[in-house]
Amino acid sequence: MRLAVRQLLADARRAGHLGSGVVAVACSGGADSLALAAAARQVTRRPGLAVHGLVVDHGLQPGSAEVAGWAADQLRQLGLDRVDVLTVAVTGPGGLEAAARRARYAALRAALPAPDALVLLGHTLDDQAETVLLGLGRGSGPRSIAGMRALDAPWARPLLGVTRAQTGAACAALGLTPWTDPHNLDARFTRVRLRTEVLPLLDEVLQGGVAGALARTAAQLREDCDTLDGLADQLFQRVCRPAGEGTGGVGGVPGVGELDAEQLGREPAALRRRVLRRWLLAAGVPELTDTQLRRVDALVGEWRGQGGVWLPSSLVTRRVRGRLRIDRTES
């Protein structure tokens, strides 16, 4: 476990992070994040990195403040240089899990101890397997099935090759007492049922090793996605006419250029859609869905003179004289 943390920190330094000499660890008090905090403290002593602990109190259960305080005390006992408890309000659409995740990540980002600091997260190989299964079940496409990245600044996940059994054993060896979140046992949540019902059944049917196999699948897909994304970036530069070169027009989105639909249409769909995704997100389309992306792609790959594609936030994409443009309409 210490080796995994040491390797990730070395990769982060090569990528230009941690120059300020500080790293943060997000800790819930569970076995995964406690083991991560202990490993981080051990491997950062020699290079002289300061380690900050960040404990998020979601306020979703009675006594949550006491649990957060208890987790913070354990981090102090591990010798972390600074420990903060972040209290958040869990609100908004998408269900409790999604709202809590948004609130947590926003609080962690706001609490970054330095601009180039990283927040170490305790996601394990088992979490990665659950993420891949969720992506498969929801038909979310290769980005989702590719799972979580080990380094996606400011987030860093050193334990993606470590199992929950190993983090639990590490805590026992160190004399740490992890907290078990009742939500992690609540079958109302999809991830809990994947963890307690689906993955054990797959292990039984396929004779074990499913979590590792899913994690390997995710790693292979990330490599493929990285290659395609690089090619798509090059294609974007060729087909995008920058804003200000005769683009925009009445109602156009400022700073967003037009795309050469005819040139883009000669490219494979996998590259086209990556270019379109980048373009639409830059224009401010929120939470772009696969259906929306494919409808816009039809203006390129299945062009028959059809009308524009209406998108959220009062945006519409049209093909005009061989070019794609995106406009903001009156709401």
Secondary structure in CASP SS format (residue, H / E / C, confidence):
PFRMAT SS
TARGET T0000
AUTHOR 0000-0000-0000
METHOD secondary structure of the structure
MODEL  1
M C 1.00
R H 1.00
L H 1.00
A H 1.00
V H 1.00
R H 1.00
Q H 1.00
L H 1.00
L H 1.00
A H 1.00
D H 1.00
A H 1.00
R H 1.00
R H 1.00
A C 1.00
G C 1.00
H C 1.00
L C 1.00
G C 1.00
S C 1.00
G C 1.00
V E 1.00
V E 1.00
A E 1.00
V E 1.00
A E 1.00
C C 1.00
S C 1.00
G C 1.00
G C 1.00
A H 1.00
D H 1.00
S H 1.00
L H 1.00
A H 1.00
L H 1.00
A H 1.00
A H 1.00
A H 1.00
A H 1.00
R H 1.00
Q H 1.00
V H 1.00
T H 1.00
R C 1.00
R C 1.00
P C 1.00
G C 1.00
L C 1.00
A E 1.00
V E 1.00
H E 1.00
G E 1.00
L E 1.00
V E 1.00
V E 1.00
D E 1.00
H C 1.00
G C 1.00
L C 1.00
Q C 1.00
P C 1.00
G C 1.00
S H 1.00
A H 1.00
E H 1.00
V H 1.00
A H 1.00
G H 1.00
W H 1.00
A H 1.00
A H 1.00
D H 1.00
Q H 1.00
L H 1.00
R H 1.00
Q H 1.00
L C 1.00
G C 1.00
L C 1.00
D C 1.00
R E 1.00
V E 1.00
D E 1.00
V E 1.00
L E 1.00
T E 1.00
V C 1.00
A C 1.00
V C 1.00
T C 1.00
G C 1.00
P C 1.00
G C 1.00
G H 1.00
L H 1.00
E H 1.00
A H 1.00
A H 1.00
A H 1.00
R H 1.00
R H 1.00
A H 1.00
R H 1.00
Y H 1.00
A H 1.00
A H 1.00
L H 1.00
R H 1.00
A H 1.00
A C 1.00
L C 1.00
P C 1.00
A C 1.00
P C 1.00
D C 1.00
A C 1.00
L C 1.00
V E 1.00
L E 1.00
L C 1.00
G C 1.00
H C 1.00
T C 1.00
L H 1.00
D H 1.00
D H 1.00
Q H 1.00
A H 1.00
E H 1.00
T H 1.00
V H 1.00
L H 1.00
L H 1.00
G H 1.00
L H 1.00
G H 1.00
R H 1.00
G C 1.00
S C 1.00
G C 1.00
P H 1.00
R H 1.00
S H 1.00
I H 1.00
A C 1.00
G C 1.00
M C 1.00
R C 1.00
A C 1.00
L E 1.00
D E 1.00
A C 1.00
P C 1.00
W E 1.00
A E 1.00
R C 1.00
P C 1.00
L C 1.00
L C 1.00
G C 1.00
V C 1.00
T C 1.00
R H 1.00
A H 1.00
Q H 1.00
T H 1.00
G H 1.00
A H 1.00
A H 1.00
C H 1.00
A H 1.00
A H 1.00
L H 1.00
G C 1.00
L C 1.00
T C 1.00
P C 1.00
W C 1.00
T C 1.00
D C 1.00
P H 1.00
H H 1.00
N H 1.00
L H 1.00
D C 1.00
A C 1.00
R C 1.00
F C 1.00
T H 1.00
R H 1.00
V H 1.00
R H 1.00
L H 1.00
R H 1.00
T H 1.00
E H 1.00
V H 1.00
L H 1.00
P H 1.00
L H 1.00
L H 1.00
D H 1.00
E H 1.00
V H 1.00
L H 1.00
Q C 1.00
G C 1.00
G C 1.00
V H 1.00
A H 1.00
G H 1.00
A H 1.00
L H 1.00
A H 1.00
R H 1.00
T H 1.00
A H 1.00
A H 1.00
Q H 1.00
L H 1.00
R H 1.00
E H 1.00
D H 1.00
C H 1.00
D H 1.00
T H 1.00
L H 1.00
D H 1.00
G H 1.00
L H 1.00
A H 1.00
D H 1.00
Q H 1.00
L H 1.00
F H 1.00
Q H 1.00
R H 1.00
V H 1.00
C E 1.00
R E 1.00
P C 1.00
A C 1.00
G C 1.00
E C 1.00
G C 1.00
T C 1.00
G C 1.00
G C 1.00
V C 1.00
G C 1.00
G E 1.00
V C 1.00
P C 1.00
G C 1.00
V C 1.00
G C 1.00
E E 1.00
L E 1.00
D E 1.00
A H 1.00
E H 1.00
Q H 1.00
L H 1.00
G C 1.00
R C 1.00
E C 1.00
P C 1.00
A H 1.00
A H 1.00
L H 1.00
R H 1.00
R H 1.00
R H 1.00
V H 1.00
L H 1.00
R H 1.00
R H 1.00
W H 1.00
L H 1.00
L H 1.00
A H 1.00
A C 1.00
G C 1.00
V C 1.00
P C 1.00
E C 1.00
L C 1.00
T C 1.00
D H 1.00
T H 1.00
Q H 1.00
L H 1.00
R H 1.00
R H 1.00
V H 1.00
D H 1.00
A H 1.00
L H 1.00
V H 1.00
G H 1.00
E C 1.00
W C 1.00
R C 1.00
G C 1.00
Q C 1.00
G C 1.00
G C 1.00
V E 1.00
W E 1.00
L E 1.00
P C 1.00
S C 1.00
S C 1.00
L E 1.00
V E 1.00
T E 1.00
R E 1.00
R E 1.00
V E 1.00
R C 1.00
G C 1.00
R E 1.00
L E 1.00
R E 1.00
I E 1.00
D E 1.00
R E 1.00
T C 1.00
E C 1.00
S C 1.00
END
